[in-house]
Amino acid sequence: TNMISTPCRDLVAEDCVPWIRQRLQSFFERRMAAQRRPVFVHHVTGWPRVGFLRAAFPDARFIHVVRDGRAVANSWLQMGWWRGHHGPDTWHLGPLPPRYEGEWRESGRSFVVLAGLGWRMLVEAF
């Protein structure tokens, strides 16, 4: 569902209600069977969702890789789906916290700075 793939915030354990838990488990079981592997590795982007996923898969192990923020910002600027060029009112991360709003305005509303602030927001959310 869009709630899982494009939420406006990090999903937490309380968001993993029974019907979603069942759907997630079924999805990943099918993927593991199709790949004929006892372990499934998945790269989750955007909001971390670890609390949410742990509620569905209590025995799962998670590896948290933090990418250099400059690389993230550069990548976002090149992605067709990144809506930061419209400003934070319409992008996928929700409103800028007040402490970042000032920093972004002082930069002349730089897209590069906005992408970097978005990366910071994601890291802080984890």
N, C-alpha and C positions, 0 to 999 in steps of 0.2 A: 504494500500500500504506500501511498505518498507520505503517510505519517512516518513510516520507517525510512524511506529514501530521501525525503526532503523536509525534515522537521525545522521549525523556526528556532529550536533550542536542542540542547543535549537531551536524549531520551534516558530516563532513569529506570531503576528496577520497578517502580510503581506503575510505569507505563506498559509493562509487559503483562498484560491481562491474559487470562487463560486462552482465549481464541487466538491471540497473536502468538503466544508461546507455542501452541500447537502448529500454527502455520509456519513459524520459523523452523521448528524441529523437523517438520515434514520436508520443507524446502532443502535444508542442508542434508538430510538423510538421502534424498533423491540425488543430490549432487555427488555425495560420497559413493553411492551405488553406481552412478553413471561413470564415475572415474575409477571405480574398482580400487579404492584406496581406503584404508581404515582411518586416515587423518585427512581433515579438510582444512586448507589454508585459504583465508580470505582477507583481502586488503580493504579495509573500511576507510573511506575518506569523509571529510566533513566533520560534523560533531562526533566525538569519540564513541558514544553509545555503549561503553563497556559495562556500566551498571545494568543497562537494559539487556544486553546480550548475556551477561552473567546470570541474570534471572531466568533466562530461557535455557542456558547451558551451564549449570553450576559446576560441572567437571571440566569445562573448557580452560585452556591456557591462553593468555593474551600476551603478545609481544608489542610493546609500545615503542615505535620508532619515531623520533622527532627529526624532521627534515629541517635543514637550514632555512630560516625564514626568508632569506634573500632569494633562494631557489623557488620557494613557494610563491612569493610575490611575483617573480618573473614569469612563472608558469601561468598563474592566474591571468596576468595581463595578456597572455597569448591565447587563452581559452575562449571559444565562442560563447560558452555558457556563463562566463563571469559577467555579472551585471553591475559591477562596481563603477563602470563608466557612467551609470545613471545616478550614482551616489548611494549612500548606505540606506536610504529610504526604500529602495527596491531590491537590494541584493539579498542573498540567502542567509546572512548572518544576523539579521535583525538590526535594531538601532545601535549606533555607536554609544558606548558608555560616555558620560560627560567628560571624563578625563581624556578620552581619545578624540572627542568631538573638537576640542580646542586645538589639539595637536594637528588634526587634519586641516582645520581652517587656517592655522598659522602656516601650513605648507602651501597655501594657495589652492587647497582642495586637490592636491596631487593624487593621481590615480596610483602611482607607485607607493606613496605613503599610505593610502587607503588599503591597498593590498597587504602591505606589511602590518597594518593595524588589525586587519582581519585575521592574519596568521597568529598574531599575539592573542586575540580573543579566543581562538581555538585552543591554543596552548594553555591559557589560563582556565578554560572550561574543564580541562582534564585534571 
